Amino acid sequence: MSPAAAPGAASLAASLAADQAAIPILVFSGAARCVWANTQAEEWLGLSMRHMGKGRFDTLSATCAQLADIIEQACGSQRTVVALGRMLGGGGPFDVHARWSEEHGQLVLSVLPHQEMGAKASEAPALGFGRMLAHELKNPLASVRGAAQLIRRETGIEGARDLARLIIQDVDRITRLADHWSRVGDIQLGVQSEINLNLLAVNAMDSLHRADAATRGVLRENFDPSLPTIKGDPDLLMQVVLNLLQNALDAVRSDPAAEIVIETRFDAGPKSRTGGNPTPLVLSVRDNGPGIPETLGSGIFTPFVTTKPAGEGLGLAFAARIAALHDGQIDFESHPGRTVFNIRLPIAKRDLP
């Protein structure tokens, strides 16, 4: 096989480097057809490039069939897909990176030995991104706030003044979030207070209703009125709930029978404990959408991993980080017709006299 035959390769040098890499690398067309593979990939799969390019990749072996699910998802959405800790061909675990190239209209698939991703590892891609994000947000936010202040001051309509006040509140909350990112390029807790999860959920729903009145027919609530409070950063936790609700709305948007339930409950079971710290207060967001592809697995909480064609894959990474900062956790279960994300948090500790 000649590495120079790689279609769309930027140069012979780049092609040679890919061929000599210590990991399997394969290139697929937009139709999910294998068009190139390096020597390591041929040896790992036990197949020649000539054989891989002849027909459907998923029919060549059990390993190819497992990889084909990831490849077809990435090609179909024209987005990068990452599958972590996959057992392939009786070996592994492996981390599979399927990176879509808009420039070449091709997918580059890399198979690496699995590496455990602790908190710092999973956050690393987002470091530095925060400063850029904050910088880009602050100017338009200041403009929106100024316009809302003008409306509130000049209008004689009470309802318009109330809406302007809500706009100013939301803009100020987003600005504070941007400030969190801009300081160190990573999220940290701000001013903390006691928070009622039911009220937090209601405020998040109200925010979505203001943005899109159609959500009123989709969102349902099921609250435990006896829940104790938590202690935390209300801006950050509000954004987590909004992210989960928005993800659920995106998942069911085209379904006329769409339903999203936001629920609070007390759960003292084994699942509500992490690191020995009780996290019995649960806020769940459940939707009846198509579910999360199995290929993503726990990688759904990794920055820049997304199922959305127009998404950037930061919402769930953000949610996991915020839950951890509050000594809690976030988990999910998903299959077609039912996806549930659970935020699990500890009860607020009272200061001793």
C-alpha positions, 0 to 999 in steps of 0.5 A, spaced: 500 500 500 502 506 498 501 512 503 501 517 498 494 514 495 490 517 501 485 521 498 484 528 500 491 528 504 494 535 505 501 532 503 505 526 502 509 528 508 502 528 512 500 521 509 507 518 511 506 521 518 499 517 518 502 511 515 507 510 520 503 512 526 503 507 532 495 507 532 490 505 527 488 510 523 482 510 517 479 515 512 472 514 510 468 518 505 462 521 507 458 515 505 462 511 510 466 507 505 473 506 507 478 510 502 484 509 506 488 505 512 495 506 515 499 499 516 497 499 523 490 499 522 491 493 517 495 489 522 490 491 527 484 489 523 487 483 519 485 486 513 488 489 507 486 496 504 484 493 498 479 488 501 476 494 506 475 498 500 471 493 496 464 493 500 460 495 506 465 496 512 460 493 517 460 486 513 468 485 514 468 483 521 465 483 528 470 489 530 468 493 523 461 492 525 462 495 532 466 501 528 461 502 523 456 504 528 460 510 530 462 511 523 455 512 520 453 516 526 459 521 525 458 521 517 451 522 518 451 528 522 457 530 519 460 531 526 466 529 531 463 523 535 468 520 541 466 513 544 470 511 550 472 505 553 469 500 547 471 493 547 473 491 540 474 484 537 475 481 544 480 487 546 480 493 549 478 498 552 479 503 546 477 510 545 475 511 538 475 518 535 471 519 529 473 526 527 469 529 521 473 534 516 468 539 513 474 541 508 475 534 505 468 531 506 471 525 510 472 522 516 478 520 520 477 515 525 483 513 530 483 508 535 487 509 541 488 505 548 483 507 553 485 512 558 481 514 564 479 521 564 479 524 571 476 531 572 482 535 570 483 530 564 475 531 562 476 539 563 482 540 559 479 541 552 475 547 555 481 550 559 482 557 555 476 556 551 472 560 557 476 567 556 474 567 549 467 565 550 467 571 556 470 576 551 465 574 545 459 574 550 460 581 554 459 586 548 452 583 546 450 582 553 452 589 555 448 592 549 442 587 550 442 590 557 442 597 555 436 596 550 432 593 556 434 599 561 431 604 556 425 600 554 424 599 562 425 607 563 421 610 557 415 605 556 409 607 560 406 599 559 407 596 566 407 589 562 413 591 558 417 594 564 416 587 567 419 584 561 425 588 561 426 587 568 426 579 566 431 581 561 436 585 565 436 579 570 437 574 565 443 578 562 446 579 569 446 572 570 449 570 564 454 576 565 456 573 571 457 566 568 461 569 563 465 572 569 466 565 572 469 563 565 474 569 564 477 569 571 481 562 570 478 559 564 474 554 568 468 554 572 469 555 579 463 557 585 461 564 586 457 566 592 453 561 595 446 561 598 441 556 600 437 553 594 430 550 594 430 545 588 423 546 586 423 553 586 430 553 581 426 548 577 420 553 576 424 559 574 428 555 569 421 553 566 419 560 566 425 562 563 424 557 557 417 559 557 419 566 556 423 564 550 418 559 547 411 559 548 410 552 545 414 549 551 408 550 555 405 544 552 411 540 553 414 541 559 411 537 565 413 538 573 413 533 578 415 536 585 416 533 592 414 539 596 418 536 602 425 537 600 430 540 604 434 545 601 441 545 598 447 550 598 450 552 592 451 557 587 444 559 584 447 562 577 451 555 576 445 550 578 440 554 574 444 554 568 445 546 569 437 545 569 436 550 563 442 546 559 438 539 561 431 542 559 434 545 552 437 538 551 431 535 552 427 540 548 432 539 542 431 531 542 423 531 542 422 538 538 419 534 531 415 529 535 408 531 536 407 527 542 413 530 545 413 530 553 418 532 558 418 531 565 422 535 570 422 532 577 425 533 584 425 527 589 429 524 595 433 518 593 437 515 599 439 509 595 446 506 593 446 510 586 445 517 590 452 516 593 459 518 590 465 518 594 462 516 600 458 523 600 450 522 601 447 526 595 440 524 596 436 530 593 435 529 586 433 533 580 431 529 574 429 531 567 426 526 563 424 526 555 421 521 550 425 522 545 430 517 541 435 516 546 443 517 546 447 513 541 450 507 545 457 509 542 457 515 546 457 512 553 460 516 558 463 520 553 457 524 553 460 528 559 466 530 555 467 537 552 466 537 545 462 531 544 455 532 542 449 528 538 447 535 535 449 537 528 449 544 530 452 543 537 459 544 540 458 539 546 459 543 552 453 543 555 453 536 559 461 537 560 459 544 564 453 540 568 458 535 570 463 540 572 458 544 576 455 538 580 462 536 582 463 543 585 457 542 589 459 535 591 454 532 587 454 528 581 450 527 574 448 521 571 443 518 566 440 512 563 437 512 556 434 508 551 429 510 545 423 513 548 426 514 555 432 519 557 433 521 564 438 525 566 439 526 574 443 531 578 444 528 585 446 533 590 447 533 598 443 537 603 445 543 605 449 543 612 447 548 617 452 551 621 453 549 628 452 554 634 
